[in-house]
Amino acid sequence: MRITNVDVFVAGLSRTPGGGPNCPVVKITTDEPGLVGWGNGALSGGEQAVATLIEQHLAPRLIGADPDRVEDIWQMFQRSTYWRAGRVLAGATAAIDIALWDIKGKRAGLPLYSLLGGKCREKLLSYAHASGSTIEETVASVLANRERGYRAIRAQVATPGYESGSYGAGGARRAGGGRGQGSRPADADEHPARQVRTWEPTPYLRTAPALFERLRAEVGDTVELLHDVHDRLTPIQASQLARELEPYHLFFLEDPIPVENKDGLRVLREHTTTPIAIGERYNSKYDCLPAITGQLIDYVRNGMSKSGGLTELRKIAALAEPFQVKTAFQGPVDIGPLAFAATVHLDLAIPNFGIQEDPHFSGEVQEVFQGLPQWADGYYTASERPGLGVEVDEALLRERPYHPFFFPVIRREDGTLQDP
Ligand code: MG
């Protein structure tokens, strides 16, 4: 069996310009009639770079290759491209790797979880996102998600004086609005690439514990609660926050400090028993290894489409297992539908699964990618069909519009840059 063709698509996950990221999708065709594999990579804000790398440099190496040799092809892309690693290559490799695993499963007539060793559990605990511009709004959002059936919920609230964001450590205010002038330059306009938002750590550090005090009072122990700091704190600030959150028994505190500061996790560990999750900005097993072997985290959060695909993520899970580090593989909407399906298959088959973030794909996206993992009563299950179990409507996929996506620039009141 040989690979005969590689098609690359960049599909908008939202129809609204600026409304969401895009998904680099790969279709690998073989010389076996009807046998194709699908996969996706990811790099929000750099999706076209991933697609171009695949089209110009990786696809030519695939033509004529045996699609059964998944590990060897992965090694070839990581090592024979000389420069190794990096987020663009990790995203491009992921798309191809997932498609090759899809082919392997279809050829065997087995769902991917079966090829990975079979189920270790029947269903996967998932968590929803709840947010609000006030504590009361976030409480209402948590209650609504609990009503829908979620048993674990990530809660974020805007810092008072700063507008709510759809992600991030409690929202940020558009610079130039509200109190102060922020850091908005005089000639800035509303183009998303040039929008500046403002945020301050001190009021955030006062607000987050107040949110969880209120939430525990409201929901008791009926749901697990999680919180994402988005890399915005110093180790000692994160230590203060994690200690103050201890009475509210978080499932985990996510990305408390910049991911590059691996020694900073040691400071955090010395000060708190709040479980720590990190890894969505890692893109290889090498990135997360010191945090795992140092017992500096409790949950590893690499993303399937951002860390080299199934071949790399299953190794990360295996590396974490003897250290009792569990998985919380990243799963926001930009993970992409095919990578999410692959993640669910892996989650089912590993002993150290912890929890799964819910991307909550829109109905429109689910029409393009049919047979995505099913959610019910707080848990995900995988398709029982061979491979990923996802049928892609290629005509609908081609209609998905690409819109450039930009993360906001976030600065402090004095103009200092903050992580988004
Ligand atoms: Mg996060």
Boltz pocket constraint, residues with backbone or C-beta under 6 A from the ligand:
constraints:
  - pocket:
      binder: B
      contacts: [[A, 228], [A, 230], [A, 254], [A, 255], [A, 280]]
      max_distance: 6.0
